[in-house]
Amino acid sequence: MDYSNSFLKLPNNTDSPWVRTVRLAKPTLQDNTADSDRLISALKTDLQTDAVHIDLDLIKKLPDRLRKWEYNLRCILFKDRRRWLVTGVAGVNDARTFAGLAVDLGTTKVVLRLLDLSDGRTLGESGFDNPQLVVGPDILARIHFTENAGGLERLNELIITGLNQTVRDLCRSCRLEPQDIHAVTVAGNTAMTHLFMGIDPRWIIREPYIPLINKPGILKATDLGIQVNDGARVFIFPNVGSYFGGDLIAGIFFADLHQQSDAAILVDVGTNAEVVVGNENWLIACAGAAGPALEGGVTRMGMTAGPGVIDQIKVDATTMAFDIHTIDNLPPIGICGSGVIDLAAQLFLSGMIDIRGRLVPAVCGSKLKIVEGLSHLVVVPAENSATGADLTISQADLDSLIRSKAAMYTILETITGSVGITPHELATFYVAGTFGSFINPESAISIGMLPDLPRDRYQSLGNSSLGGAALALESDSYHDKINQIRERITYLELNVNQDFMNRFSAAKFLPHTNTKLFPSVKVVQAST
Amino acid sequence: MDYSNSFLKLPNNTDSPWVRTVRLAKPTLQDNTADSDRLISALKTDLQTDAVHIDLDLIKKLPDRLRKWEYNLRCILFKDRRRWLVTGVAGVNDARTFAGLAVDLGTTKVVLRLLDLSDGRTLGESGFDNPQLVVGPDILARIHFTENAGGLERLNELIITGLNQTVRDLCRSCRLEPQDIHAVTVAGNTAMTHLFMGIDPRWIIREPYIPLINKPGILKATDLGIQVNDGARVFIFPNVGSYFGGDLIAGIFFADLHQQSDAAILVDVGTNAEVVVGNENWLIACAGAAGPALEGGVTRMGMTAGPGVIDQIKVDATTMAFDIHTIDNLPPIGICGSGVIDLAAQLFLSGMIDIRGRLVPAVCGSKLKIVEGLSHLVVVPAENSATGADLTISQADLDSLIRSKAAMYTILETITGSVGITPHELATFYVAGTFGSFINPESAISIGMLPDLPRDRYQSLGNSSLGGAALALESDSYHDKINQIRERITYLELNVNQDFMNRFSAAKFLPHTNTKLFPSVKVVQAST
């Protein structure tokens, strides 16, 4: 038989094994192999495999199509472990796009990226607020909700309906149909993955904290209610346990942490700080509460990044004048996490707060106000703000921020210490997520939240969960690699013991009680 | 972990690998493997495999069940090539039966056997007329019917609905529920298999006669519309091509033809005569039109076997008196295929017909009547028949029978000749089907339809298609063996050439022009 191989050889990691042209020998009286088996046999030769599967629904369409196409066709493929799956067929001259969809399944926000399966090119991107927010803002509330009758089904329906709607909109904007999507990858935390699959998450939050599934593997989109091509398969990222989900494994995969010769670190700051340290030989992970203050959710004027939100601040150490930057340069309405860190760093470097984070009246001067018996520093006076009111940060806000930054640094010290290194020995420091995209490492170092590494060791990854999900669509070998990453991760339980508390206390100073750890931080300390 | 293996070791081929007890270590803070992965991991160890799959629907049921059962359970398994499938779970003390269903998917009749998957024991058997008979009696009519809009769907619905109804009835009679059936095996001819799967059969009857599928493999019962356990899988026997179906491969498998050291033959006589000759080294198959007269369908008084139908006849060579046996000893209403062969043999041996099959008036005497200008022999006079009319066989009936028996013998000569042996060298002669159950080899040899072998070489297989389907439920290695049988079969096209016609002409005599081929046939020939 004559099988031609049109496997697109593209440079680097953009090869696509998913779209192949197959030219079948036409049947004759001497060669009466059935249509379906003829195609499978050709693909086995082409793919050098002994396992090729075609769904019954697709088999039903073969007789007419093969004859119309004179036995020349393109096959859209996916892979389930060792088994290749034919998810669709098309004529060789069909100009249609075969798309893949990567999904970052966030607790708060879900982000989608549409790719061309034949070359890995991004076709479009879209996001939507997780519709489960109507049930509860956090995972805990949602898991409790599943214990009501119909609760799990409701949460599952919310996320699936939301996804289907956004898929339709995203496809339309790319001039595609949902039917053009043949492969989907999904990275989310363990609980979100359970809710997405419609499986019971309740044991995740009860000792001994057992998920129902660690390795969902490959599922049929139709079995999950996802409205894309009927033959499409969904790869769901595996998790390590209740507190270390597929989103983080996607991040490790995207950062290539598992293949580096020198130890590197990946930090994803959300409600929790999730941290992985590792190299090509080992991977160690932990998670701890460090986040709220860092997300902008704690300060009274805090909010998530958006137009008019303060994301950068400079304080002139001589005049104490604030140089404020807002997103889209609109009048300021509030401050996001990276803005708060900038602000704290600048206040500290200019002496407006002391090494314990206390506002220094002598330096703050007229910027200081007492509101409801509590010291507030006016960052933007009412006349300059978009809200018509002062934008202020209170002593309580600063205390909260300092606890968060101390928790973060303690976690970093603890996890690196567990493998016998210090934070300063990390060759690369990857910061993931929205936080990572906006944070100024200089500021985070100034307040002693992140270690005082040479600045070029810091790398912002952006949405590494989405990045990992998209990357997983690029090679048939990647699902195995992702599972290997999972197998290699050692999860470190953060025991809040005396040692941890001692470290935490030391880290509650700016930048740290041990200033030798932060040689680059030069402080102008006013007398208090 | 503590995995116990309750694999039932039973004697001979009644081992069942399908029901296993698994005792899982309960999760702890130190061992937080997810529920589903915990079960899969235990089964991998137990089954010594690296591929175990659980459907999403079953995963959803695990959290409550595992906790209720304290992590001890029985798994009901099936296998899809190298991949083990968990089709159901039960508590270790659950007394429920896990059943398998074997189906012989006949064009005319469908027969079901229910088995206990844990020990291979038969629980019950039932059959029903193929409801597709309302569309057409034969495959050709039905395939043409599929070319009407909705025709394929209608035929598929008829067979699936009929099957589901009979499954319900059969289960009820065995005090089971259809949900207790976890595995199904189906053996049918190629066209029936296509109609059963709801896939287009039209290219089967058009040159170059290509089925849509040769190896359907394992499918989900729900995908086929079969109402048994939701997790149940269906193994559909493979075919070699349009004219050699899964029913025959089931027959070879059941007869063990593929493992015999000496060449043996399997003959299945229906509308077509289907013949396989082979041993452990080779298998050669062919099919040819030989049947109608042998099914009782040709003679005017012919009918399929049933109460009151003549199935055996003896003629006293001295008195020419007929000693007639009917099924259930009821007054005779007609004659079935085996009865016709008995009759022809007895007529020949007693000299009432000559070597060309012509009625001999001098010997037949008053039994001969002329009806509508054609000679008829009265087998049962009106006063003794249940119909109130003479039961007769006409000269035309006899001519038709002789053409059929000649075709059969010619096919046997041709297929054995193609591998350089004669029919007389066959170590075992398996006769399958209803025909095989009732036929008297002595009679078939007397008229030269079957070769003159020592009588103990003849073996009746009964319903070998059903037998093969049931056997396929007994071991996880059998699906591979069945596919190996398929791969080994060489299909011989019966070219009706001059050589074939010469053989056919010689075989149209009783028992044959070359009487040396039938030394055991002792004829009392009257002078004509």
Interface residues (C-beta under 8 A of the other chain):
Chain A: P27 T28 L29 N32 T33 A34 D35 S36 D37 A51 L56 I59 K60 L62 P63 D64 R81 R82 R83 M197 G198 I199 D200 R202 W203 E207 P208 Y209 I210 P211 L212 I213 N214 K215 L219 D223 L224 N239 G241 S242 E493
Chain B: P27 T28 L29 N32 T33 A34 D35 S36 D37 A51 L56 I59 K60 L62 P63 D64 R81 R82 R83 M197 G198 I199 D200 R202 W203 E207 P208 Y209 I210 P211 L212 I213 N214 K215 L219 D223 L224 N239 G241 S242 E493
